[in-house]
């Protein structure tokens, strides 16, 4: 499995502590392919975090940013793990959505699709972004099932339609009689999605790329597919405002220049071979940058996902690891993580500096991302506030 992953994700690792940056990889691999491989290797889907913390609001408060840095310690001197508080479900932009259907869309698979019925929806992708957006548009009560990544509280009682992690279960999907399936290529097998279309179910594919920059366009694209263009524009505008406020607050909390935290996102499942550094193109670079930190994997020239062996960890030497809560638990918690080769030799390992967050929220890149960023910033820069 490891050799297969290395062949797909590649990426060179260079020294991250030196000022001279190494040459970047000549080719940026598609995010969807990498995530699909990692999900297949993991055999384990994202599940809700078990943190007892009170969820932070999904629409962040715009507290004055000027005082945010005052009195805060140098984040590189903070020791010990922190768990970022889970955020609340997205607040719907309207309580009474009125889809204007039918609509015809040219989806990401190159197919012209006519949507005439959005009464029973399945929104399935490895990040949980599509379902979160549907809820944000006010159509949460029309969702009839969920995938392993859907950790929204409004979906917790819905039947699961994925198996073995992020593998679609065609029989389970058809048993729910969906009238509309919103999906992408980050989960599969593709044969199931094609079979759904062949059976008469309306299936719309969306772009699998995720980043902070694509949140607005993704919201509007999903909104168009369900006949809610005006509500989509309103939700996109609200999220953009929330993002601007969150970034302003974080900019006041985070050190600048050479004093910035050096961070890496670790993806881990279990105690065996599923152990990766996420580099450029995986979304981690965007997330870490928005937190005012340096993504050491991207700085080292890593693209896609690279096995987190001793060489890669020591070359990047982060001050802090970002991880998914269930992923950290699956490897034995902080103590188990530190037993992996190379981890204890990094600055993050020596200071036991690991920040974890709900698996379904850390990299969702949807309407709750502003609140996710603020929650992570608290865990990074003032961990006492995150408790």
C-alpha positions in Angstrom: 0.0 0.0 0.0 2.8 2.4 0.9 4.5 2.0 -2.5 1.2 2.6 -4.3 0.6 5.8 -2.3 4.1 7.1 -2.9 3.8 6.6 -6.6 0.6 8.6 -6.6 1.4 11.4 -4.2 5.2 11.8 -4.6 6.7 15.2 -3.6 10.3 16.1 -2.5 11.1 17.1 1.0 13.9 19.6 1.6 15.3 21.4 4.7 12.6 23.7 6.1 14.7 25.4 8.7 17.1 26.9 6.3 16.3 30.2 4.6 17.0 28.9 1.1 13.9 27.1 -0.2 14.3 23.9 -2.1 12.9 23.6 -5.7 9.2 22.7 -5.8 7.9 19.5 -7.4 7.3 19.9 -11.1 3.8 18.6 -11.0 0.8 19.3 -8.6 -1.3 16.1 -8.2 -5.0 16.4 -8.2 -6.4 16.7 -4.7 -9.3 14.3 -5.3 -7.0 11.4 -6.3 -4.8 11.8 -3.3 -7.8 12.0 -0.9 -9.4 9.0 -2.5 -6.2 6.9 -2.0 -5.8 8.0 1.6 -9.4 7.2 2.3 -9.0 3.8 0.7 -5.9 3.1 2.8 -7.5 4.2 6.0 -10.6 2.1 5.8 -12.0 4.6 8.4 -14.3 7.5 7.9 -14.4 10.7 9.7 -16.6 10.7 12.8 -17.8 13.3 15.2 -15.3 14.3 17.9 -16.0 13.4 21.4 -14.8 16.6 22.9 -16.9 17.9 25.8 -16.2 21.5 24.7 -19.2 23.8 24.0 -19.5 24.3 20.2 -18.4 27.7 19.0 -20.9 29.6 16.9 -20.8 28.9 13.2 -21.1 32.6 12.5 -18.1 34.1 14.3 -18.3 37.2 16.5 -16.5 40.3 15.2 -14.8 41.2 18.5 -12.2 44.0 18.2 -9.0 42.5 16.8 -6.6 45.2 18.1 -6.4 43.7 21.6 -6.2 40.0 20.5 -2.4 39.8 20.7 -2.0 41.8 23.9 -0.8 39.6 26.7 -0.4 36.4 24.6 2.7 34.3 25.0 5.1 33.6 22.2 3.2 30.6 20.7 6.5 28.7 20.1 6.9 28.6 23.9 3.5 27.0 24.6 3.7 23.3 25.5 1.2 20.5 25.7 -1.7 19.4 23.5 -4.8 21.4 22.8 -8.2 20.4 21.3 -10.0 23.1 19.2 -13.6 23.5 20.3 -16.0 22.0 17.8 -18.2 24.6 16.0 -21.9 24.6 15.8 -23.9 23.7 12.7 -24.1 26.3 10.1 -27.0 28.7 10.6 -29.3 28.5 7.5 -29.6 31.6 5.5 -33.3 31.2 5.3 -35.9 29.1 7.2 -38.3 29.0 4.2 -36.3 28.2 1.0 -38.3 28.0 -2.2 -36.3 26.2 -4.9 -37.0 27.4 -8.4 -36.9 24.2 -10.4 -36.2 22.9 -12.9 -32.7 24.1 -13.6 -30.1 22.8 -16.0 -26.4 22.7 -14.9 -23.2 21.7 -16.7 -21.6 19.7 -13.9 -18.0 19.0 -13.2 -18.1 15.6 -15.0 -18.9 17.5 -18.2 -22.6 16.3 -18.2 -25.5 18.6 -18.8 -28.0 17.7 -15.9 -31.5 18.9 -15.4 -32.6 19.0 -11.8 -36.4 19.0 -11.4 -36.9 17.5 -7.9 -34.9 18.4 -4.8 -37.3 16.9 -2.2 -35.0 14.0 -1.2 -31.3 14.9 -1.3 -28.1 13.1 -0.6 -24.9 15.3 -0.5 -21.8 13.1 -0.4 -18.2 14.1 -0.5 -15.1 13.2 1.6 -15.0 16.6 3.3 -18.7 16.9 4.2 -18.7 20.3 2.4 -21.7 19.6 0.2 -24.1 18.6 3.0 -23.0 21.5 5.1 -23.8 23.8 2.2 -27.2 22.2 1.7 -27.9 22.9 5.4 -26.7 26.4 5.1 -29.2 27.0 2.2 -32.0 25.9 4.5 -32.6 22.5 2.9 -31.3 20.4 5.8 -34.7 18.8 6.4 -34.5 17.4 2.8 -31.4 15.4 3.4 -32.3 11.7 3.7 -28.9 10.1 4.4 -25.3 10.9 5.2 -21.7 9.9 4.5 -19.0 9.1 7.0 -17.7 12.7 6.9 -21.1 14.2 7.8 -20.8 15.1 11.5 -23.4 17.8 11.5 -25.8 17.4 14.5 -28.8 17.8 12.2 -27.6 14.7 10.3 -26.6 12.4 13.1 -29.8 10.3 13.0 -29.8 9.9 9.2 -28.9 6.5 7.8 -25.3 6.0 6.7 -24.8 5.3 3.0 -21.0 4.8 3.0 -19.1 1.7 4.1 -15.4 0.8 4.7 -14.7 4.5 5.2 -15.7 6.5 2.2 -17.0 3.8 -0.1 -20.5 4.4 -1.5 -23.0 1.7 -0.8 -25.3 1.7 -3.9 -28.0 -0.5 -2.3 -28.2 1.8 0.8 -28.5 4.8 -1.4 -31.2 3.5 -3.6 -33.2 2.2 -0.6 -33.6 5.9 0.4 -35.2 6.8 -2.9 -33.2 10.0 -3.4 -34.4 12.4 -6.1 -31.1 14.3 -6.2 -27.5 13.2 -5.4 -24.9 15.9 -5.0 -21.3 14.5 -5.1 -17.8 14.7 -6.4 -14.8 12.4 -7.2 -13.4 12.4 -3.6 -15.3 9.3 -2.9 -16.5 6.4 -4.9 -16.3 3.9 -6.6 -17.4 5.9 -9.6 -19.3 2.9 -10.8 -21.8 3.5 -8.1 -22.4 7.1 -9.1 -22.8 6.0 -12.7 -25.2 3.3 -11.8 -27.3 5.8 -9.9 -27.6 7.9 -13.0 -28.4 4.8 -15.1 -31.3 4.0 -12.6 -32.8 7.4 -13.1 -31.5 9.2 -10.1 -30.4 12.8 -10.8 -26.7 13.0 -10.0 -24.7 16.3 -10.1 -20.9 16.3 -9.8 -19.1 19.2 -8.3 -15.4 20.3 -8.5 -13.4 18.3 -5.9 -10.9 21.1 -5.1 -11.3 22.6 -1.7 -9.7 25.8 -0.4 -10.7 28.9 1.4 -10.7 30.7 -2.0 -13.3 28.3 -3.4 -15.9 28.5 -0.6 -18.0 31.2 -2.1 -18.1 29.8 -5.6 -18.8 26.3 -4.2 -21.8 27.7 -2.2 -23.2 29.4 -5.3 -22.7 26.4 -7.5 -24.6 24.1 -5.1 -27.3 26.7 -4.7 -27.8 26.9 -8.4 -28.1 23.1 -8.6 -31.0 23.1 -6.1 -32.7 26.2 -7.5 -31.7 28.7 -4.8 -29.5 31.2 -6.6 -30.5 34.2 -4.6 -30.1 32.4 -1.3 -26.8 31.1 -2.4 -25.6 34.6 -3.2 -26.7 35.7 0.3 -25.0 32.8 2.0 -21.8 33.4 0.0 -21.8 37.0 1.0 -22.4 36.2 4.7 -19.5 33.7 4.7 -17.2 36.2 3.0 -17.9 38.7 5.7 -17.3 36.2 8.4 -14.0 35.2 6.8 -12.9 38.7 6.7 -13.7 39.2 10.3 -12.0 36.0 11.3 -8.9 36.8 9.4 -8.7 40.2 11.0 -8.9 38.7 14.5 -6.4 36.0 13.7 -3.9 38.5 12.2 -3.9 40.4 15.5 -3.3 37.1 17.4 -0.6 35.6 15.3 3.1 36.7 15.3 4.6 37.9 12.0 7.7 37.4 10.0 10.3 34.9 11.4 8.2 34.6 14.6 5.4 32.8 12.9 4.5 29.3 14.1 5.7 26.6 11.8 2.9 24.0 11.4 2.2 20.7 9.7 -1.0 18.8 9.2 -0.7 15.1 9.9 -3.2 12.6 8.6 -3.1 9.3 10.5 -5.3 6.3 10.9 -4.3 3.6 13.3 -0.8 2.6 14.4 0.4 1.2 11.1 1.0 2.6 7.6 -1.6 5.4 7.2 0.6 8.3 8.3 1.0 11.3 6.0 2.1 14.9 5.8 -0.3 17.0 3.8 1.4 19.4 1.5 0.5 21.8 -1.3 -2.8 21.2 -2.9 -4.3 19.2 0.0 -6.0 22.2 1.6 -3.7 22.1 4.6 -1.5 24.8 3.1 -4.6 27.1 2.8 -5.8 26.3 6.3 -2.4 26.9 7.9 -1.8 30.1 6.0 -5.1 31.5 7.1 -4.1 30.8 10.7 -1.1 33.1 10.3 1.4 30.2 10.4 3.9 28.7 8.0 3.0 25.4 6.3 6.3 23.6 6.6 5.3 20.8 4.2 4.6 23.2 1.4 7.7 25.3 2.2 9.7 22.1 1.8 8.3 21.5 -1.7 5.9 18.7 -0.7 2.8 18.4 -3.0 -0.1 16.2 -2.2 0.4 13.7 0.6 3.8 12.3 1.6 4.5 9.5 4.0 5.5 11.1 7.4 8.7 9.1 7.8 11.6 10.2 10.1 13.4 12.0 7.2 10.3 14.1 6.2 9.5 15.0 9.8 13.0 16.0 10.7 13.4 18.0 7.5 10.3 20.0 8.1 10.6 20.2 11.9 7.3 21.9 12.7 6.6 23.7 16.0 3.0 22.3 16.1 1.1 19.4 14.5 -2.5 19.9 13.4 -4.5 16.6 13.5 -8.0 15.2 13.3 -9.3 14.2 16.7 -10.3 10.6 15.8 -7.0 10.2 13.9 -5.0 11.2 16.9 -7.0 8.8 19.1 -6.5 6.0 16.7 -2.8 6.1 17.0 -2.8 6.0 20.8 -3.2 9.7 21.5 -0.3 12.0 22.1 1.8 9.3 23.8 1.2 6.9 20.9 2.0 9.6 18.3 5.3 10.3 20.0 6.3 6.7 19.7 6.3 6.9 15.9 9.7 7.3 14.3 10.9 10.9 14.1 7.9 12.5 15.8 9.6 13.0 19.2 12.7 14.5 17.6 10.7 17.5 16.1 10.1 20.7 18.0 6.4 19.8 18.1 7.2 16.4 19.6 9.6 17.8 22.2 6.9 20.2 23.4 4.0 17.7 22.9 2.5 20.5 20.9 -0.4 18.8 19.0 -3.7 20.7 18.2 -6.6 18.4 17.2 -10.1 19.1 15.9 -13.3 17.3 15.0 -12.6 15.2 11.9 -15.6 16.5 10.0 -14.8 20.1 10.6 -11.0 20.6 10.4 -10.9 20.7 6.6 -14.5 21.0 5.5 -14.0 24.3 3.7 -17.6 25.3 3.8 -19.9 27.8 5.5 -18.5 27.1 9.0 -14.9 27.7 8.0 -14.7 31.1 9.6 -15.7 29.6 12.9 -13.3 26.7 12.4 -10.4 29.1 11.9 -11.2 31.1 15.0 -11.5 27.9 17.1 -8.1 26.7 15.7 -6.6 30.1 16.4 -7.6 29.9 20.0 -6.1 26.4 20.4 -2.8 27.6 18.7 -2.4 31.1 20.3 -4.3 31.0 23.6 -5.0 27.4 24.4 -6.5 28.2 27.8 -9.4 29.9 25.9 -10.0 26.7 23.9 -10.6 24.6 27.0 
